Amino acid sequence: MTSIGGTEMVDWNLAVATATRFVRPGPEVSRDEARAIVAELRRHAKSSEAHVRAFTRMAQPDATGELPHDTPVLVVDRPGWIKANVAGFRAVLKPLLAKMEDRRSTVPGGAVLGAVGGKVTGVELGMLLSFLASRVLGQYETFAPASRDLPAAAQGGRLLLVAPNIVHVERELDVEPHDFRLWVCLHEETHRTQFTAVPWLRDHIEGEIQSFLGETDIDPGTLLERLREAAQSLAGAKPEGEEGDDGGRSLVDLVQTPAQREILGRLTAVMSLLEGHADYVMDGVGPDVVPSVAEIREKFQKRRASGAGRLDQALRKLLGLDAKLRQYRDGERFVRSVVEEVGMDGFNRVWTSPNTLPTKQEIAKPADWIARVHRKADGTP
């Protein structure tokens, strides 16, 4: 990392330091309790593999009886989650930042501006991550690079379980802790299964993301203007002379070109599928292995739908987290509707190729996906 001297557009070290400094402390637990929680989460992550495999009929064991993946499961605290995500951001954004660095080199004084801008961006990224780090329960990192402290699979990928956040939510909801921990693990294991059982999925999503970033052509002035708009969206203010509503646009919406909107529509559809599928599986497996699953889902849905306060709701809107909540809801409805109509094996045709993924319109109208994929495959006119 060479952030000193401004050779990078983002001071990644400063982003980690800022997020770690400002992230809220986790719930109080004794050392022995912490060890027991970590051990239990690891056991649940392991047992979830068989539950998810049996329910989805996706990943099959090899000749040794093991699943065909080497993605590690890491139980982390909030600073650990921050470090992992900064590494992931750095890997995914590398082509875009390289392009912006090339542009900066042609601007008089660009190196000096870059040194300052990299630190500012590092602080901004750190503040956003400090907000998110206390809310994420688990995460399958698809594009995670390996490091000494954070191992990853050979082709990238690792499953993170954020122990303090899981404990915080189970206490807040007043649910049975062992059931809740297994329930969370079922969701995250479904994501790991999606990417390890469908070999082309990772490359497809990475290609879409890089296409989205490749369409980004932002000069410094435009970038400042977009950040100004985003800040006004968060504050609920508008420049003098401007009226009307911005439609609730998030920070992502504010930097889109027409080509990016098309790509984002496809990404939204596939992310809705993945998140909805994980929700469907965690609840579908639940009754057999999580006795209190109905109570957990009811309480969790209420928590998910409501923010902790006005600032929390404003940040969720700005960061596009409200859109992510819709992905869970719309995606789960799509999966449930398709499975009810054509069964689990019929639904699993969705993993055949990028061409069988649902479109954004089909997520809202599952019957259209069934008509396109099943009738065509079965030779029905």
C-alpha positions as CSV (number, residue, x, y, z in Angstrom):
1,M,0.0,0.0,0.0
2,T,1.5,3.3,-1.1
3,S,-1.0,5.9,0.2
4,I,1.8,8.2,1.5
5,G,2.5,10.8,-1.1
6,G,-0.9,10.5,-2.7
7,T,0.0,7.7,-5.1
8,E,-3.4,6.1,-4.6
9,M,-6.8,7.7,-5.0
10,V,-8.0,6.3,-1.7
11,D,-5.9,6.1,1.5
12,W,-7.0,2.6,2.4
13,N,-5.0,2.6,5.7
14,L,-6.8,5.7,6.8
15,A,-10.1,4.2,5.8
16,V,-9.4,1.2,8.1
17,A,-8.1,3.4,10.9
18,T,-11.1,5.8,10.7
19,A,-13.7,3.0,10.7
20,T,-12.1,1.1,13.5
21,R,-11.9,4.3,15.6
22,F,-15.5,5.3,15.2
23,V,-17.3,2.0,15.1
24,R,-19.5,1.3,18.1
25,P,-18.3,-1.2,20.7
26,G,-20.0,-4.5,20.7
27,P,-22.1,-6.0,23.5
28,E,-20.4,-6.9,26.7
29,V,-19.5,-10.6,27.0
30,S,-17.0,-12.4,29.2
31,R,-13.9,-14.0,27.6
32,D,-15.3,-17.5,28.2
33,E,-18.7,-16.5,26.7
34,A,-16.9,-15.1,23.7
35,R,-15.0,-18.3,23.1
36,A,-18.2,-20.3,23.4
37,I,-20.0,-18.1,20.9
38,V,-17.2,-18.3,18.4
39,A,-17.1,-22.1,18.7
40,E,-20.8,-22.4,18.3
41,L,-20.9,-20.3,15.2
42,R,-18.2,-22.4,13.6
43,R,-20.2,-25.6,14.4
44,H,-23.4,-24.1,13.0
45,A,-21.6,-22.9,9.9
46,K,-20.3,-26.5,9.4
47,S,-23.7,-28.2,10.1
48,S,-25.4,-25.7,7.8
49,E,-23.6,-27.1,4.8
50,A,-25.6,-30.4,4.9
51,H,-28.9,-28.7,5.6
52,V,-28.5,-26.3,2.7
53,R,-27.3,-28.9,0.3
54,A,-30.2,-31.2,1.1
55,F,-32.8,-28.5,0.8
56,T,-31.5,-26.8,-2.3
57,R,-30.1,-29.9,-4.1
58,M,-27.4,-27.7,-5.5
59,A,-23.9,-28.6,-4.2
60,Q,-23.1,-32.3,-4.2
61,P,-20.2,-33.9,-2.2
62,D,-17.1,-35.3,-4.0
63,A,-15.7,-38.8,-3.8
64,T,-14.4,-38.1,-0.3
65,G,-17.8,-36.9,0.9
66,E,-16.7,-33.3,1.1
67,L,-18.2,-30.3,-0.6
68,P,-16.2,-29.0,-3.6
69,H,-15.0,-25.8,-2.1
70,D,-12.2,-24.5,0.2
71,T,-13.8,-21.2,1.3
72,P,-12.9,-20.6,4.9
73,V,-15.4,-19.5,7.6
74,L,-14.1,-16.6,9.6
75,V,-15.8,-15.5,12.9
76,V,-14.8,-11.9,13.2
77,D,-15.4,-8.8,15.3
78,R,-16.3,-5.4,13.9
79,P,-12.8,-4.3,13.2
80,G,-12.1,-7.6,11.4
81,W,-15.2,-7.1,9.2
82,I,-13.9,-3.6,8.4
83,K,-10.5,-4.8,7.3
84,A,-12.0,-7.6,5.2
85,N,-14.3,-5.2,3.4
86,V,-11.7,-2.5,2.7
87,A,-9.5,-5.3,1.1
88,G,-12.5,-6.3,-1.0
89,F,-13.3,-2.7,-2.0
90,R,-9.7,-2.2,-3.0
91,A,-9.7,-5.3,-5.2
92,V,-13.0,-4.5,-7.0
93,L,-12.3,-0.8,-7.5
94,K,-8.7,-1.2,-8.7
95,P,-9.5,-0.8,-12.5
96,L,-11.6,2.3,-11.9
97,L,-9.1,4.0,-9.5
98,A,-6.3,3.2,-12.0
99,K,-8.2,5.0,-14.7
100,M,-8.8,8.0,-12.4
101,E,-5.1,8.1,-11.4
102,D,-4.2,8.2,-15.1
103,R,-6.5,11.2,-15.6
104,R,-5.1,12.9,-12.5
105,S,-1.6,12.6,-13.8
106,T,-2.4,14.9,-16.7
107,V,-3.9,17.7,-14.5
108,P,-1.5,20.4,-13.2
109,G,-1.0,19.8,-9.5
110,G,-2.7,16.5,-9.7
111,A,-0.3,14.7,-7.4
112,V,-0.9,17.3,-4.6
113,L,-4.6,17.2,-5.1
114,G,-4.5,13.4,-5.1
115,A,-2.6,13.3,-1.8
116,V,-5.3,15.4,-0.1
117,G,-8.2,13.8,-2.0
118,G,-7.0,10.3,-1.1
119,K,-7.0,11.1,2.6
120,V,-10.5,12.8,2.4
121,T,-11.9,9.8,0.5
122,G,-10.3,7.5,3.0
123,V,-11.9,9.2,5.9
124,E,-15.3,9.3,4.1
125,L,-15.1,5.5,3.3
126,G,-14.1,4.9,6.9
127,M,-17.1,6.7,8.3
128,L,-19.5,4.8,6.1
129,L,-17.9,1.5,7.1
130,S,-18.1,2.4,10.8
131,F,-21.8,2.8,10.3
132,L,-22.2,-0.5,8.5
133,A,-19.9,-2.6,10.7
134,S,-22.3,-2.7,13.6
135,R,-25.2,-3.9,11.4
136,V,-23.9,-6.8,9.2
137,L,-24.5,-10.2,10.7
138,G,-22.7,-12.2,8.1
139,Q,-21.3,-11.9,4.6
140,Y,-20.0,-14.1,1.9
141,E,-17.2,-12.1,0.3
142,T,-17.1,-13.2,-3.3
143,F,-14.1,-11.2,-4.4
144,A,-12.0,-11.4,-1.2
145,P,-8.2,-11.3,-1.6
146,A,-6.3,-13.5,0.8
147,S,-4.1,-12.0,3.5
148,R,-2.1,-13.2,6.4
149,D,-4.9,-12.4,8.9
150,L,-7.9,-13.0,6.5
151,P,-7.5,-16.2,4.4
152,A,-9.6,-16.8,1.3
153,A,-10.2,-19.5,-1.2
154,A,-7.8,-19.9,-4.1
155,Q,-10.3,-18.3,-6.5
156,G,-11.3,-15.7,-3.9
157,G,-14.2,-16.0,-1.4
158,R,-14.7,-16.4,2.3
159,L,-17.6,-16.5,4.7
160,L,-17.6,-13.9,7.5
161,L,-19.8,-14.2,10.6
162,V,-19.7,-11.0,12.7
163,A,-20.1,-12.4,16.2
164,P,-20.8,-9.2,18.2
165,N,-23.5,-8.2,15.8
166,I,-25.2,-11.5,16.0
167,V,-25.1,-11.4,19.8
168,H,-26.4,-7.8,19.8
169,V,-29.4,-8.7,17.6
170,E,-30.4,-11.9,19.4
171,R,-30.4,-9.9,22.6
172,E,-32.4,-7.0,21.1
173,L,-35.0,-9.4,19.6
174,D,-35.1,-11.5,22.8
175,V,-34.9,-14.8,20.8
176,E,-33.4,-18.1,21.6
177,P,-29.6,-17.5,21.0
178,H,-28.7,-21.0,19.7
179,D,-31.6,-21.0,17.2
180,F,-30.8,-17.5,16.0
181,R,-27.1,-18.3,15.4
182,L,-28.0,-21.3,13.4
183,W,-30.6,-19.4,11.4
184,V,-28.0,-16.7,10.5
185,C,-25.5,-19.4,9.4
186,L,-28.1,-21.0,7.1
187,H,-28.5,-17.7,5.2
188,E,-24.8,-17.2,4.8
189,E,-24.1,-20.8,3.9
190,T,-26.7,-20.5,1.2
191,H,-24.6,-17.7,-0.4
192,R,-21.5,-19.9,-0.1
193,T,-23.3,-22.7,-1.8
194,Q,-24.6,-20.4,-4.6
195,F,-21.1,-19.4,-5.6
196,T,-19.3,-22.8,-5.1
197,A,-22.0,-24.9,-6.8
198,V,-22.4,-22.5,-9.8
199,P,-18.9,-22.1,-11.2
200,W,-19.7,-19.3,-13.7
201,L,-21.6,-17.1,-11.2
202,R,-18.6,-15.3,-9.7
203,D,-17.1,-14.4,-13.0
204,H,-20.4,-13.3,-14.4
205,I,-21.1,-10.9,-11.5
206,E,-17.5,-9.6,-11.6
207,G,-17.9,-8.9,-15.3
208,E,-21.0,-6.9,-14.7
209,I,-19.4,-4.9,-11.9
210,Q,-16.4,-4.1,-14.0
211,S,-18.6,-3.1,-16.9
212,F,-20.5,-0.8,-14.6
213,L,-17.3,0.7,-13.3
214,G,-15.9,0.9,-16.9
215,E,-18.7,3.2,-17.8
216,T,-17.8,5.6,-15.1
217,D,-16.2,8.7,-16.4
218,I,-16.1,11.2,-13.7
219,D,-13.8,14.3,-13.7
220,P,-13.0,15.9,-10.3
221,G,-15.6,18.7,-10.7
222,T,-18.4,16.2,-11.5
223,L,-17.4,14.0,-8.6
224,L,-17.6,17.0,-6.2
225,E,-21.0,17.9,-7.6
226,R,-22.3,14.3,-7.1
227,L,-21.0,14.3,-3.5
228,R,-22.7,17.7,-2.9
229,E,-26.0,16.2,-4.2
230,A,-25.5,13.2,-2.0
231,A,-24.9,15.3,1.1
232,Q,-28.0,17.4,0.4
233,S,-30.0,14.2,0.0
234,L,-28.8,13.0,3.4
235,A,-29.6,16.4,5.0
236,G,-32.9,16.7,3.3
237,A,-31.8,20.1,1.8
238,K,-31.8,21.4,-1.7
239,P,-29.9,24.2,-3.4
240,E,-31.7,27.5,-3.6
241,G,-34.1,27.6,-6.5
242,E,-34.5,23.8,-6.8
243,E,-37.9,22.3,-6.0
244,G,-39.5,18.9,-6.0
245,D,-38.3,15.5,-4.8
246,D,-35.2,13.7,-6.0
247,G,-37.2,10.5,-6.0
248,G,-35.3,9.1,-3.0
249,R,-32.1,8.5,-5.1
250,S,-29.2,6.8,-3.3
251,L,-25.5,7.7,-3.7
252,V,-25.3,4.9,-6.4
253,D,-28.2,6.4,-8.4
254,L,-26.5,9.9,-8.4
255,V,-23.5,8.7,-10.5
256,Q,-25.3,6.5,-13.1
257,T,-25.1,6.9,-16.8
258,P,-27.8,5.4,-19.0
259,A,-25.5,2.4,-19.8
260,Q,-24.8,2.0,-16.0
261,R,-28.6,1.9,-15.3
262,E,-28.9,-1.0,-17.7
263,I,-26.1,-2.9,-16.1
264,L,-27.4,-2.0,-12.6
265,G,-30.8,-3.4,-13.6
266,R,-29.2,-6.8,-14.4
267,L,-27.1,-6.6,-11.2
268,T,-30.2,-5.7,-9.1
269,A,-32.0,-8.8,-10.5
270,V,-29.2,-11.2,-9.7
271,M,-28.7,-9.8,-6.3
272,S,-32.4,-10.0,-5.6
273,L,-32.3,-13.6,-6.7
274,L,-29.3,-14.4,-4.4
275,E,-30.7,-12.6,-1.3
276,G,-34.2,-13.9,-1.8
277,H,-33.0,-17.5,-2.3
278,A,-31.0,-17.3,0.9
279,D,-34.0,-16.0,2.8
280,Y,-36.2,-18.7,1.3
281,V,-33.7,-21.4,2.2
282,M,-33.1,-20.2,5.8
283,D,-36.8,-20.3,6.5
284,G,-37.4,-23.5,4.5
285,V,-34.7,-25.4,6.4
286,G,-35.7,-23.7,9.7
287,P,-38.7,-25.7,10.9
288,D,-36.7,-28.9,11.1
289,V,-33.6,-27.6,12.7
290,V,-34.6,-24.2,14.2
291,P,-37.6,-24.8,16.4
292,S,-38.3,-21.0,17.0
293,V,-37.8,-20.0,13.4
294,A,-41.3,-18.5,13.1
295,E,-40.8,-16.2,16.1
296,I,-37.3,-15.2,14.8
297,R,-38.5,-14.4,11.3
298,E,-41.4,-12.3,12.6
299,K,-39.2,-10.3,15.0
300,F,-36.4,-10.0,12.5
301,Q,-38.6,-8.7,9.7
302,K,-39.9,-5.9,12.0
303,R,-36.4,-4.9,12.9
304,R,-35.2,-5.1,9.3
305,A,-38.1,-2.8,8.1
306,S,-37.5,-0.1,10.7
307,G,-34.5,2.1,11.2
308,A,-33.1,3.0,14.6
309,G,-33.8,6.6,14.1
310,R,-33.9,9.5,11.7
311,L,-30.2,9.5,11.0
312,D,-30.2,5.8,10.5
313,Q,-33.0,6.0,8.1
314,A,-31.4,8.8,6.2
315,L,-28.1,6.9,5.9
316,R,-29.9,3.8,4.7
317,K,-31.6,5.8,2.0
318,L,-28.4,7.5,0.9
319,L,-26.4,4.3,0.8
320,G,-29.1,2.4,-1.0
321,L,-29.8,0.0,1.8
322,D,-33.6,0.4,1.4
323,A,-33.1,-1.0,-2.1
324,K,-31.3,-4.0,-0.5
325,L,-34.3,-4.6,1.8
326,R,-36.5,-4.7,-1.3
327,Q,-34.1,-7.2,-2.8
328,Y,-34.7,-9.6,0.1
329,R,-38.5,-9.2,-0.2
330,D,-38.9,-9.3,-4.0
331,G,-36.3,-12.0,-4.4
332,E,-37.9,-14.3,-1.8
333,R,-41.3,-13.8,-3.4
334,F,-39.8,-14.8,-6.8
335,V,-38.1,-17.9,-5.4
336,R,-41.2,-19.0,-3.5
337,S,-43.5,-18.5,-6.5
338,V,-41.3,-20.4,-8.9
339,V,-40.7,-23.4,-6.4
340,E,-44.5,-23.6,-5.8
341,E,-45.1,-23.8,-9.6
342,V,-42.3,-26.0,-10.9
343,G,-40.6,-27.4,-7.8
344,M,-37.0,-27.0,-6.5
345,D,-35.4,-28.8,-9.4
346,G,-37.4,-26.6,-11.8
347,F,-36.3,-23.5,-9.9
348,N,-32.7,-24.7,-10.1
349,R,-32.7,-24.2,-13.9
350,V,-32.0,-20.6,-12.9
351,W,-28.3,-21.7,-12.3
352,T,-27.9,-23.1,-15.8
353,S,-26.2,-20.0,-17.4
354,P,-26.3,-16.2,-17.3
355,N,-29.2,-16.5,-19.9
356,T,-31.4,-18.3,-17.4
357,L,-31.0,-15.7,-14.7
358,P,-34.2,-13.6,-14.2
359,T,-34.4,-10.1,-15.5
360,K,-35.4,-7.3,-13.2
361,Q,-38.9,-7.4,-14.7
362,E,-39.1,-11.2,-14.2
363,I,-38.2,-10.9,-10.5
364,A,-41.5,-8.9,-10.2
365,K,-43.4,-11.4,-12.5
366,P,-42.1,-14.9,-11.8
367,A,-44.6,-16.4,-14.3
368,D,-42.7,-14.6,-17.1
369,W,-39.5,-16.3,-16.1
370,I,-41.2,-19.7,-16.0
371,A,-42.7,-19.1,-19.4
372,R,-39.4,-18.1,-20.9
373,V,-37.1,-20.7,-19.3
374,H,-39.3,-23.7,-18.9
375,R,-41.5,-23.5,-22.0
376,K,-38.5,-22.9,-24.2
377,A,-36.5,-25.7,-22.6
378,D,-39.4,-28.1,-22.8
379,G,-40.2,-27.2,-26.4
380,T,-43.6,-25.7,-25.4
381,P,-44.6,-22.9,-27.8
